[in-house]
Amino acid sequence: MRVRSRRAGRRRPPSGRSGVKTLRAEARAPASPDIDEFYAAHVRGLTLQLWAYTGDLAAAQDLVQEAFCRALPRWERVRTYDDPLGWVRRVAWNLATSRWRRARAAAEFLQRQRVEHVDGPGPDRVALTAALATLPANQRAAVVLHHLADLAVADIAEQLGANEGTVRVWLHRGRAALAARLSDAGEGRNG
């Protein structure tokens, strides 16, 4: 794992703040040589362990990389531990556990939000919708409002801005056209 910038050979002058490092300065500082060796020696074994734990090679690789990335800014302290590999392994396993918990919570949320399966429209509904689509707009509106919305002729006339007699004519013509189309469709299905 080589984390070196283009200016790896140049060091920035001290900022004047003793003991305070910025994240940017840490990211630009070259990695100590032993973290490269440590990474090369242990990345494969950790990846195999996490792959066995997660069952997903890509996720295992991501988790191990993230664990090493978290070790990098802390390397001066981590390398003094009795078992620096144990620290990196624990970080990777904790990351895997956190990822699993987030995935489980997301799945549970989606399960609660899931809409129950609703069957599609039956053949009669499809035939009625197709027949309604062939009617002129004023007849279709009158039939739908009267039979599906249960509006009285006077209410339909008010809503459509027409006379009640006109609405009755639209209803009569619409019903007659629907009856003819639906009986033709029924004969075609049965015959």
Buried (B, 14 or more C-beta within 10 A) or exposed (E): BEBEEEEEEEEEEEEEEEEEEEEEEEEBBBBEEEBBEBBEEBBEEBBEBBBEBBEBEEBBBBBBBBBBEBBBBEBEEBBEEEEBBEBBBEBBBEBBEEBEEEEEEEEEEEEEEEEEEEEEEEEEEEBBEEBBEEBEEBBBBBBBBBEEEEBEBEBBBEBBEBEBEBBBBBBEBBBEBBEEBBEEBEEEEEE
